[in-house]
Amino acid sequence: MTWLSITIAGILTYFTRMTMIALVRRDLLGEKIKAVLAYVPSAVFPAIIFPAIFINDYGSYIEMNDPKIFGALVAIIVGYFSKNVIATIFSGLLSYWIIIFVFLS
Amino acid sequence: MLSKKYLFSRGMLDIAPHMLSVIPFGIICGAIGVELGFNPYLVYAMSIIIFGGASQIVFLQLLSGGASSLVAVTSVGVINSRHLLYGAVLSEYLEKLSFIKKLLISYVVVDQGFAESNKFFKKNKTEQYLHYHLLGTGVTMWVCWQIATLAGIILGSFVPEELGLKFAIPLTFIAIVVQDLKKMDHVIVMFVCGISSLLFFEAPFKSYILISPVIALFVAALLLRLKK
């Protein structure tokens, strides 16, 4: 039963990937829609970022002094100026670790 | 004209930094699946059949929490529906591919690969073999995801939980969108999406991940209209 569910979930997921690339002709999308699509990264990724920072493993909002907020702010500043992915991730993790291991321990 | 080989390795290079968060996350995903008591083969098969990061964990957590298969499958479909938007954006650059090639390349479209290839495509619109860049990002992601989840399944969660490495996931996506903070319209769209995702977090089937982008794109359309 679980195998069947996984297979169906896999087929569904594949269809979400394939439909717009292979089945829908680009001409069907008007110029206006194409202009809106330029916002896709900005309109999708915050839905992954915000809950991962502001909501904890138990589904409730974190406190305003949570180290994850500090880590995210450092990552934003470092990322903005360095334009470097590794520096962004590392600076965020490092500042998060400094808070939890040095200040909170 | 850039060669296929160059574009493929450029794609690999562009996505490589994201492995810093993808690999620990993959290990955690594999380990959680086994800890929840599922057959290791089944946990690993998901990395091939679904190949969809967080949706794999959600699926197993729902099932082990007593949810029906229907709920679990629907949730995976809803979480992964964001790929429809990636496909709509990428289709502009993949138009000339044969139908079979479109079917094949679709399998490796993932968040980070879409983001990095899309950035590259926007700057190199006239290149003929652009899809090799997408292959480069997608294949790299696929190989690393397989190895990482497999490692998590076999070795257990050898990544210390105290390190909180799950936090690397939002950081990876911050790195992707951070340069767009220069543009006010994008900042508005990002905040609308982020705030919506918190407001609708409790909505059934994890549908916040679909609702928030739809609201944010609607706001983007309004902004475009105001600009004129």
Interface residues (C-beta under 8 A of the other chain):
Chain A: M1 T2 W3 L4 S5 I6 T7 I8 A9 G10 L12 T13 Y14 T16 R17 M18 T19 M20 I21 A22 V24 R26 L29 K32 K34 A35 V36 L37 A38 Y39 V40 P41 S42 A43 V44 F45 P46 A47 I48 I49 F50 P51 A52 I53 F54 I55 G59 Y61 K68 G71 A72 A75 I76 G79 Y80 K83 N84 V85 I86 T88 I89 F90 G92 L93 Y96 W97 I100
Chain B: P17 H18 L20 S21 F38 L42 A45 M46 I49 I50 F51 G52 A54 S55 F59 L63 S69 A72 V73 V76 G77 N80 S81 R82 H83 L84 L85 Y86 G87 A88 V89 L90 S91 E92 L94 E95 F99 K102 L103 I105 S106 Y107 V109 D111 A115 N118 E162 L163 G164 L165 K166 F167 A168 I169 P170 L171 T172 F173 I174 A175 I176 V177 V178 Q179 D180 L181 D185 H186 V189 M190 F191 V192 C193 G194 I195 S196 S197 L198 F201 E202 Y208 I209 S212 P213 A216 L217 A220 A221 L224
